[in-house]
Amino acid sequence: MTARCKFPVKRKEAIRPRKLTLALLAAAACLGPLAAWAQTQIYDSKTHTWVDYDKKKARQYYARNNQPPEAFRMQTVTFRTAEPPGTIIIDGNQHFLYLTQPGGQAIRYGIGVGREGFGWAGIVRVGRTAEWPTWTPPAEMVARDPNAAKWAAGMPGGPENPLGARALYLYEGDQDTIYRIHGTAEPWTIGLDVSSGCIRMNNNDIVDLASRIKIGAKVIVLMQGAALYKGV
């Protein structure tokens, strides 16, 4: 399915982007961590209004439809950027991940991103990938989360694993950033600010994305009001 890039999801006080270029990246870098975190909204075609989309509503929607709202489903869109095909561009505010394609297009996927205090922005690369990866929570998460503590030595891959079916490990140079683009055991969370900084996708979507990207692929992460990672 090919569609115009109309960005049918918005966040209050966020600018609805029309072009994602390096100029926009520079603008994102100027946004400090004090910017207000905004509530996700989706467009209700029945009432022709924008409505808040929170964890409760997201879970109810997924229970009824067994999939996220249409805006967060994989689709090909018109996309203008100076970045070459094969680049991953993440719009954290709109909850979209774009994989740039030839001819001014991109494959767009819905994502879940870092909750308040855990968002970040920067330029990194795909350092490696894994199928049904082992999840080893970082020391900081082990210290604050009892559920993570029991898996301090690593949780084997599988349907209940928080990393889902695939993981793309994000590096800055030769250093692992500890951030990932990965699948999820909680598909209803796509479109929300829920993670500890990683980018989560539906398992079918991350499997598709992993099959298309190359090791070393550039990853640009944009998020208003987020902490900046090296590279911006």
C-alpha positions as CSV (number, residue, x, y, z in Angstrom):
1,M,0.0,0.0,0.0
2,T,1.4,3.4,-0.9
3,A,0.2,6.5,0.8
4,R,1.0,10.2,1.1
5,C,2.9,11.0,4.2
6,K,0.2,12.8,6.2
7,F,1.4,12.0,9.7
8,P,-2.0,11.0,11.1
9,V,-0.6,11.0,14.6
10,K,0.4,14.0,16.6
11,R,1.5,15.1,20.0
12,K,0.3,18.3,21.7
13,E,2.6,21.3,21.1
14,A,4.7,19.3,18.7
15,I,5.3,20.6,15.2
16,R,4.0,18.2,12.5
17,P,7.0,17.6,10.3
18,R,6.8,17.6,6.5
19,K,10.4,17.1,5.7
20,L,13.0,15.2,7.7
21,T,16.4,16.5,6.6
22,L,19.7,17.3,8.3
23,A,18.4,20.8,8.8
24,L,15.5,19.4,10.9
25,L,18.1,17.3,12.8
26,A,20.0,20.5,13.6
27,A,16.8,22.1,14.9
28,A,16.1,19.1,17.0
29,A,19.5,19.3,18.6
30,C,18.7,22.8,19.8
31,L,15.7,21.6,21.8
32,G,16.7,21.2,25.4
33,P,15.7,18.5,27.9
34,L,13.2,21.0,29.6
35,A,10.7,20.9,26.7
36,A,7.3,19.6,27.9
37,W,6.5,15.9,27.3
38,A,3.4,15.7,25.2
39,Q,0.4,13.3,25.2
40,T,0.1,11.0,22.2
41,Q,-3.0,11.5,20.2
42,I,-4.6,9.6,17.3
43,Y,-7.3,10.7,14.8
44,D,-10.7,9.3,15.3
45,S,-12.3,9.0,11.9
46,K,-15.8,8.5,13.4
47,T,-15.8,11.7,15.4
48,H,-13.3,13.6,13.1
49,T,-11.3,14.6,16.2
50,W,-7.9,14.0,17.8
51,V,-8.2,11.9,20.9
52,D,-5.7,11.1,23.6
53,Y,-4.1,7.7,23.2
54,D,-2.8,6.3,26.6
55,K,-1.8,2.9,27.9
56,K,-5.4,1.9,28.8
57,K,-6.9,2.9,25.5
58,A,-4.0,1.3,23.6
59,R,-4.6,-2.0,25.3
60,Q,-8.3,-1.8,24.8
61,Y,-7.8,-1.1,21.1
62,Y,-5.4,-3.9,20.6
63,A,-7.7,-6.3,22.5
64,R,-10.6,-5.4,20.0
65,N,-8.5,-5.4,16.8
66,N,-5.5,-7.6,17.5
67,Q,-3.3,-4.8,15.9
68,P,-2.4,-1.2,16.6
69,P,-4.2,1.8,15.0
70,E,-3.8,2.1,11.3
71,A,-1.3,4.9,11.6
72,F,1.1,2.6,13.4
73,R,0.9,-0.2,10.9
74,M,3.7,-0.8,8.4
75,Q,3.2,1.2,5.1
76,T,5.1,2.8,2.3
77,V,4.9,6.6,2.3
78,T,6.2,9.6,0.3
79,F,9.3,10.8,2.2
80,R,11.6,13.6,1.3
81,T,15.1,13.5,2.8
82,A,18.7,14.1,1.9
83,E,19.7,10.8,3.5
84,P,20.4,7.8,1.2
85,P,18.3,4.7,0.9
86,G,18.8,2.3,3.8
87,T,19.0,5.0,6.4
88,I,16.8,4.6,9.5
89,I,15.2,7.9,10.7
90,I,13.2,7.8,13.9
91,D,10.6,10.4,14.8
92,G,10.2,9.8,18.4
93,N,7.5,12.5,18.9
94,Q,5.3,11.0,16.2
95,H,6.2,7.4,17.1
96,F,7.3,6.5,13.6
97,L,10.4,4.8,12.3
98,Y,11.3,5.4,8.6
99,L,13.5,3.2,6.5
100,T,14.4,5.4,3.5
101,Q,13.8,3.9,0.0
102,P,14.8,5.0,-3.5
103,G,12.5,7.5,-5.3
104,G,11.6,9.7,-2.4
105,Q,9.8,7.0,-0.4
106,A,10.2,5.2,2.9
107,I,8.8,2.3,4.7
108,R,7.1,3.6,7.9
109,Y,6.6,1.6,11.0
110,G,4.9,2.4,14.3
111,I,7.1,2.4,17.4
112,G,7.1,2.7,21.1
113,V,9.8,5.0,22.6
114,G,11.3,6.1,25.9
115,R,9.0,7.3,28.6
116,E,9.6,10.7,30.2
117,G,13.2,11.0,31.4
118,F,14.4,8.2,29.1
119,G,14.0,9.7,25.6
120,W,17.1,10.5,23.7
121,A,18.2,11.9,20.3
122,G,21.4,11.4,18.2
123,I,23.1,9.8,15.3
124,V,24.2,6.2,15.7
125,R,24.6,3.1,13.6
126,V,23.4,-0.5,13.5
127,G,26.4,-2.4,15.0
128,R,24.9,-5.9,14.9
129,T,21.6,-7.8,14.9
130,A,20.3,-10.9,16.6
131,E,17.3,-13.3,16.2
132,W,15.3,-14.0,19.4
133,P,18.0,-12.2,21.4
134,T,18.9,-12.7,25.0
135,W,17.9,-9.8,27.2
136,T,20.4,-8.7,29.7
137,P,19.2,-5.6,31.6
138,P,21.8,-2.9,32.3
139,A,23.0,-2.4,35.8
140,E,21.0,0.8,36.2
141,M,17.8,-1.1,35.4
142,V,18.7,-4.0,37.7
143,A,19.1,-1.5,40.5
144,R,15.7,0.2,40.1
145,D,13.5,-2.7,38.8
146,P,13.0,-5.9,40.9
147,N,11.6,-7.6,37.8
148,A,14.7,-6.9,35.9
149,A,17.0,-7.9,38.8
150,K,16.0,-11.6,38.5
151,W,17.3,-11.6,34.9
152,A,20.6,-9.9,35.7
153,A,22.5,-12.8,34.2
154,G,20.3,-12.7,31.1
155,M,16.9,-13.8,30.0
156,P,16.8,-16.4,27.1
157,G,15.2,-15.3,23.9
158,G,11.5,-16.3,23.3
159,P,8.0,-14.9,23.0
160,E,8.0,-13.5,26.6
161,N,11.4,-11.8,26.2
162,P,11.2,-8.0,26.2
163,L,13.4,-7.8,23.1
164,G,11.0,-9.8,21.0
165,A,11.9,-11.6,17.8
166,R,14.8,-9.4,16.6
167,A,17.1,-6.8,18.0
168,L,19.2,-4.2,16.2
169,Y,22.1,-3.1,18.5
170,L,22.9,0.6,18.2
171,Y,26.5,1.7,18.3
172,E,28.3,5.0,18.4
173,G,31.5,4.3,16.6
174,D,32.7,1.0,18.0
175,Q,30.9,1.4,21.3
176,D,27.6,-0.2,22.2
177,T,25.2,2.6,23.3
178,I,23.0,0.0,25.2
179,Y,20.1,1.2,23.1
180,R,18.3,-1.2,20.8
181,I,15.6,-1.3,18.1
182,H,13.8,-4.4,19.0
183,G,10.5,-6.4,19.0
184,T,8.2,-6.6,22.0
185,A,6.1,-9.0,24.0
186,E,3.6,-6.1,24.5
187,P,2.4,-5.1,21.0
188,W,-0.3,-2.8,22.4
189,T,2.4,-0.4,23.5
190,I,3.2,0.7,20.0
191,G,2.5,4.5,19.8
192,L,3.3,5.1,23.4
193,D,6.2,6.5,25.6
194,V,6.9,3.3,27.5
195,S,10.5,2.1,27.3
196,S,13.7,2.8,29.1
197,G,15.2,4.4,26.0
198,C,15.0,1.5,23.5
199,I,12.9,1.7,20.4
200,R,10.3,-1.1,20.3
201,M,8.3,-2.4,17.4
202,N,5.8,-5.2,16.7
203,N,7.5,-8.5,16.2
204,N,6.4,-8.8,12.5
205,D,7.7,-5.2,11.9
206,I,11.1,-5.7,13.5
207,V,11.5,-9.0,11.5
208,D,10.8,-7.1,8.3
209,L,13.1,-4.2,9.2
210,A,15.9,-6.5,10.2
211,S,15.6,-8.3,6.8
212,R,16.1,-5.1,5.0
213,I,18.9,-3.2,6.8
214,K,22.7,-3.7,6.6
215,I,25.2,-3.7,9.4
216,G,26.5,-0.2,9.7
217,A,23.3,1.4,8.6
218,K,23.0,5.0,9.8
219,V,20.3,5.7,12.4
220,I,19.0,9.2,13.1
221,V,16.9,9.6,16.2
222,L,14.8,12.8,16.6
223,M,12.9,13.5,19.7
224,Q,11.7,16.9,21.0
225,G,12.8,17.6,24.6
226,A,15.0,14.5,24.8
227,A,18.6,14.2,26.1
228,L,21.1,14.3,23.3
229,Y,23.4,11.4,22.5
230,K,26.7,11.8,20.9
231,G,26.7,12.5,17.1
232,V,24.2,15.4,16.9
